[in-house]
Amino acid sequence: QMFKMLAKAYADAHPVISDRSELRCGGNFVKRGGIINGAEWYSFTGGMADFNYLHTNCFEVTVEVGCEKFPLEEELFTIWHENRDALLSYMEMVHRGIKGIVSDKFGNPIKNARISVRGIQHDVTTGN
C-alpha cells in the first residue's frame, strides 16, 4: 500500500503521466492509474530494490522520468519541468508512516525490536 501511495503521488502530479488519453511506454498505464509494478513492465538482474525490501528496512522505489532510457540532451530541460512538481509531491509523501524510537521503560533504545502492523505482512526491525 505504501509503494502504491508513493507512486500514485508522483504519477498524479506529473502532467504527462496523469494525462489519461494515451498509451505510454509500451504499457497501458491508464488502466493502472498511471503506475505499474516495475517487474510487470521490465525486469533486470542485480537490482537492489527487492533485496532491500525483503531483507532490510529499506523501501526503495524506482522513478522513471520518461519512456526513453537515454533521452537527447535537448529534451532534458523539458523532462525536468515535467518531473519537478511530481518529485516535490513524492518528497512530501515519503515522510508518512510510523516513526519513532522503540525504547524500554528507562528510555533506552531496544535493538532488533520487531515492529508489526496489522494488515501489512512485512515487519521491520529497529537498528542499533
Secondary structure, 3 states (H helix, E strand, C coil): CHHHHHHHHHHHCCCCCCCCCCCECCECCHHHCCCCCHHHHCCCCCCCHHHHHHHCCCCCCCCCCCCCCCCCHHHHHHHHHHHHHHHHHHHHHCCCCCCCCCECCCCCECCCCEEEECCEEEEEECCC
